């Protein structure tokens, strides 16, 4: 873990821009990831992607970086910045390396992460709805329907949106 990551970092210092250095950086990302040192893994992953975006290991390094964010995603009651970063990295992997062996898992993680982000919007929307702040609630439910329509939250978002419109006394919008 930590010791290995340090040795691989030393390789980079001794032989910058060599193939040893490049492979050392891959191993550094992996060693940090394995040791649950996710922020260090993310940093090393970003460094690698900045230097070597078109190498055979690039998809793997990007995957480990995305997984480092993904493994730190908190429950929906907390800030979802990690989920958003993981989502962006997984989407980038699918877009840049469509033939990579990590694409299938990345696509699955994209769905899980989008579901997580939609869940957060729903929880905030329900909070506003319960406090009769209908406009704020409507904005959250519309966000779910606009950005996360492929998630399991769509049906409830429609139902809650109707509730919020009824609360505002806009029956016409509710029927739509």
C-alpha positions, 0 to 999 in steps of 0.5 A, spaced: 500 500 500 503 506 502 510 503 502 509 501 495 506 507 492 512 511 495 517 506 491 513 508 485 513 515 486 521 515 487 521 511 480 518 517 477 522 522 480 529 518 478 526 517 471 521 522 469 518 521 462 521 514 461 516 508 460 518 506 467 516 512 470 509 511 466 508 504 469 510 506 476 505 512 476 500 506 474 502 502 480 502 508 484 495 509 482 493 502 484 497 502 490 493 508 493 487 505 491 488 498 494 490 502 500 484 506 500 488 512 500 482 515 495 484 522 494 492 520 493 489 515 487 485 521 484 491 525 484 496 520 481 490 518 476 489 526 474 497 526 473 497 520 469 491 522 464 495 529 464 501 526 461 499 520 458 492 520 455 493 515 449 497 510 452 494 502 453 493 503 461 489 510 460 482 507 461 485 503 467 487 509 470 481 513 469 477 507 472 481 507 478 480 515 479 473 514 478 472 508 483 476 512 488 470 518 488 465 512 487 467 509 493 467 515 497 460 517 495 456 518 502 448 517 503 443 522 500 443 526 506 450 529 505 453 533 499 454 529 493 460 532 490 463 525 490 458 522 486 458 528 481 465 527 480 465 519 479 459 520 474 463 525 470 469 520 470 465 514 468 462 518 463 469 520 460 471 513 460 465 511 456 466 516 451 474 516 450 475 509 451 469 505 448 472 499 447 475 498 454 474 492 458 472 497 464 466 500 459 461 495 462 462 496 469 463 504 468 456 504 465 453 500 471 456 505 475 453 511 471 446 508 472 448 507 480 451 514 481 445 518 477 440 514 481 444 517 487 444 524 485 436 523 483 435 521 490 438 527 493 434 531 489 428 527 491 430 528 498 430 536 498 424 536 494 420 532 499 423 537 504 420 543 501 414 540 499 413 538 507 414 545 508 409 548 503 415 551 499 412 549 493 416 553 488 422 550 490 419 543 491 417 543 483 424 546 481 427 539 484 422 535 482 423 538 475 430 537 475 429 529 476 425 529 470 430 533 466 436 530 468 435 523 471 429 520 467 432 514 467 432 513 474 427 509 479 425 516 481 421 518 475 415 516 477 415 519 484 418 525 481 411 526 477 407 524 483 410 529 487 410 534 482 403 534 481 402 534 489 406 541 489 402 544 483 396 542 487 399 545 493 400 552 489 392 551 486 395 550 479 390 544 477 391 545 470 399 544 471 397 538 475 393 535 470 399 536 465 
